[in-house]
Each structure stands twice: as structure tokens, then as C-alpha cells.
Amino acid sequence: MDLAQAFGTRLVVGLGAYPATVPHTRPVALSVTAATEDLAAASGLLRGTLDVPAGVQAVIERRCDEVGIPALGLWAQIPHYVSGEPSPYHAGSLALLHQLERTAGLSLPTGTLEAEAATTRQRLDEAVAANPEHQAMLTALEERHDEMVQAGGATDGPLPSADELAAEVEQFLRDQGPDA
């Protein structure tokens, strides 16, 4: 914190991602963490409660708040079925960079990220199209996403847990029957 104060830091922004039960066919959802509710609300991003193991970002946000430096974390929700791949999920990186630009008033180069995101999207579309079970899962995720957007998002109250969402997808698949 001494270094941040010595340089007159006015805002600290951390960037991260986590696997979520979201479809790759929709815009990347972002969420925010912050030491204060006012700062989180000012971002205009998804807010709610989510229990996760503590990480260094939470410690940084808290310490910054203690010394009077606004700090927040921007988090991309990455489709759970791509989170374990060795290559990055470029659509998530782009969403984070664009939100960082809005949050901090910056203009950042994105290089080839747009093209790489399109290539990743095409690869995922082809992989899903080749497997009926994956198609059914994606359809369920899309329907869930669209319902949440239509209902105004999940900005108030607790977010469903990954286990709850997974159970819903599993139930959907069971309801399709063995011949689906």
C-alpha cells in the first residue's frame, strides 16, 4: 500500500475470471467485487452474494479501502465447459478490457483479441454441434440466460450456486428422455 500511496494511486482495479454455468453464445457476463457497496453499485455490473474461497484480490480491495484508495475487482464469467482448456477464453478477456476502459476512463489496444474470440467461438460452435448432449446442455444454458436477462438480471439477492445450476441442467437433460 505504501507504493500505491507514494504514486498517488486514485483507483485499483483487479481483473479475473471464474467458471460459471453460462453459454458461450451470449455476451460475457461480468460481475464486480469491491470493499464498499457504493463502489460496486457505481460499476453497473452484476452484484449479489457468492461464497467463494478468499483470494488475494479481496485482501487488496480491503487494504486499499483501509487507506482510502477505491478498489474493485472485475470478473468475467467463463463458460464452465471451456474453463479448463489450455488456451484463454478471448471473449472474456475482451469483455474485461472493455469494462476496464469504461471504469478507469482508458483506451486500451485489443490487438488480435477480436479475431481470436471469433475463432474460439467457431471452434466451440462446431464442437457443440457434433454432440447432441452438448447441444441440449447449451440450449438449457441459453434458455436460463435469456430468462434471467428478460427478468432484469440477477442484480438483487443471492445468485444461484454452480451446484444449483448444474442440477437444473441435469434435470433438463433427464426430462429429454433416452431418445432425445
N, C-alpha and C positions, 0 to 999 in steps of 0.2 A: 504494500500500500504506500510505502514511503516513495517509491519510484513514481507511482501514478500521481501522487500529490505533488511531487517535485516538478513533474512535467505539466501540471495544471490540467489533468485529465478531466473532461467535462461529462463523459459518458463511457461506460464499459459495456460492450456487447459480446456475448459468447454465442457461438454457433454450434449446433449439434443436430443429431437425428436419432430417431428411435423407431424400431419396427412397430407397425400398427396394422390393424385389420382394415386397410384401406385399399381401394383398387388403383392400379397404375393408369387406368383410363380416365381418371378425373384429375383436376388440378391438385397439386400437392398442398395438403393442409398444413398450416403452421400453428404452433402453439407458443406460448410465452411463459417464462418464469421471471419473477422479479421479487426483490425484497419487500416492495410495497405494492398494495393493490392499485394505487393511483397510477403508478408507472406501468403496471401490467395492463390496466384498462386503457391507458393512452395509446397503447400499441394497436388496439383494434383487433387483436388476434384472439384465438380460442383460449378461453380461460375455464378453469374448473379445478377439481381436485383429482389428483392421480398419485397413488402411492408407488414410489419407485425407490430403489436404493439411492442413498445420498451420493453425490458426486462432487468433484472439485468446483463445478460451476456454481452450485448452491453456496458453497463456502465463499467463493469470490464475491457473489452478489451480496451476501450478508456482511462481509468485511467492508466492501465498498459503501454499503448503506451506513455502517457504523462511522465511517469517516466523511460522510456527506457526498459521496460520488454516486450518481444514479447508475445502476447496473441492471441489466436484464439478459436473459438467455432466449435466443430464437431457436426453435426446434422444428425440424421437418419430420412429418410422419411418413415413413417409408413403408411401402407395401411389405408385409411380413414375409412374403414369398420371394422377395429379392434381397432382403437384408443380409443374407449370409453369402452372397456372391462376392467373388474377389474384386470385381470392378465396381466403381462407385455408381450410385444412382444419380445421374446427372440432373434429372428434373428436380430432385431435392436440393442439389447444390444451387441451381438457378433460382429456385424459389427463395432460398435463404439469402442469396446475394441481392435479389430484387427487394426483399423486405429490409435488408441492411441499408440499402440505398435510401429507402423511404424513412427509416428510423433515424439514421445518422446524417441525412442530407448529403449523401455521397453520390458519385458517379463512378461505377466500377466496371472495368473491362470483363467481358464474359468469354472472350476468346472463342473457342470452338464448342462451348458447352451446349449451345442450341442444337447444333448438328449432332453432337454425341447423344443428347437427350432423345432426339428423333430416332437415331439408330437403335438405342436401347428400347424405345417404345415399340419399334417394328419387331425387334427380336422377341420381346415379351408377347406381343400380339400373336406372332407365329407359334410360339411355344404353347400358349393357351389354346389356340385354335386346333392344335394337334391332339388335345386330350379332353374328352367330354367331361371328366370330373373337374378339371381345371376350369372349363367353361362354366359349369354350374357354380363353382365357388366364386368366380369372377362376377357372374350375374347377381349372386346374392350380395356380394360386397357393393356392387354398383347400386342395387336397389336400396340397401341400407344407407349408403352415402347420399343418394338422391332424396330419400325420405328425410334425413337429417337437414339437408340444405333447404328443402321445401318447408320444413318446420322452423326454419330460422336458425339452425345450427344448435350446437350443444354448448352455448356460452354460459349458461347458468346451471348450477348444480353439478354433481359428480358425473364424470364421464364413465361410460361402461368399461369394465375391465377387459383386458385381452381375453381372459377366460370366458367372460360372458359373451363376447362377440364370437369367439370360436365355437362356443356351444350353440349359438344361433345358426352359424354356418353349417355345423354338423347336423343340426335338426333339419335345416332346409334340405341338405343332401339326402338324409334319411327319408324325408317326405316325398322325394322324387321317385322312390321305388327302385327295385332292382333293374328294371328295364329302361330306365331313363338315361 
